[in-house]
């Protein structure tokens, strides 16, 4: 097994602000209407590339579809292919509402298919009005990839209460509040993130830990390869974490400066 850890300073997100942000998003979603399958915003504009394909709007069983041309943005020479090939260049995403109760949970399932392969998964937000837990899981089957690496499974969980207690009060969470796992062929990666108050209590210090290991019949060989590549992997993880922290610190303070009404207006303007 290879273990790599990196600590970065992040701009904090106050928990009351998160409640307001989620409230603004759900308010916006619930203010939309449906007409002939088109999802309409309060100002009458259509939500781009989204339609209600089945069921009642925001009710369990409602299915939304989004279709996008995979060749969008390519040059004319790349886009000139036969009509038979054109159908295979279309990426389609289906989102199914499983539960929509703001006082209890929002649950959706999703599936996507396109030129790169197929993806399925679920997303759950427990306690939308008082965020308690976020769960994500998914499975991908990719095309044009070496067979042992063509299928992968991923899952992640964020326990909101544990995160803010550790981040703001140095609560010393008994287990990492953010955990994720990616399994792909003969290898597995486990990621955890643990926050604590920064030295000046104006930011968060978040330690991200990645554990890489082999699995299955090829476990000894993969473990050997991971050990030999440890330095390269450490540099790659450090760069990825540092880049993510830089982007976070550039964007988050601008958002947390906005109130609920301003957030709603911003969300609406970006659609």
HELIX and SHEET records of a PDB file:
HELIX    1   1 UNK A   15  UNK A   30  1                                  16    
HELIX    2   2 UNK A   76  UNK A   79  1                                   4    
HELIX    3   3 UNK A   83  UNK A   88  1                                   6    
HELIX    4   4 UNK A  147  UNK A  149  5                                   3    
HELIX    5   5 UNK A  160  UNK A  169  1                                  10    
HELIX    6   6 UNK A  216  UNK A  218  5                                   3    
HELIX    7   7 UNK A  219  UNK A  228  1                                  10    
HELIX    8   8 UNK A  230  UNK A  256  1                                  27    
HELIX    9   9 UNK A  260  UNK A  269  1                                  10    
SHEET    1   A13 UNK A   2  UNK A  11  0                                        
SHEET    2   A13 UNK A 203  UNK A 214 -1                                        
SHEET    3   A13 UNK A 187  UNK A 197 -1                                        
SHEET    4   A13 UNK A 178  UNK A 184 -1                                        
SHEET    5   A13 UNK A 151  UNK A 159 -1                                        
SHEET    6   A13 UNK A 133  UNK A 142 -1                                        
SHEET    7   A13 UNK A 117  UNK A 126 -1                                        
SHEET    8   A13 UNK A 105  UNK A 114 -1                                        
SHEET    9   A13 UNK A  90  UNK A 101 -1                                        
SHEET   10   A13 UNK A  63  UNK A  69 -1                                        
SHEET   11   A13 UNK A  46  UNK A  54 -1                                        
SHEET   12   A13 UNK A  38  UNK A  40 -1                                        
SHEET   13   A13 UNK A  33  UNK A  35 -1                                        
END                                                                             
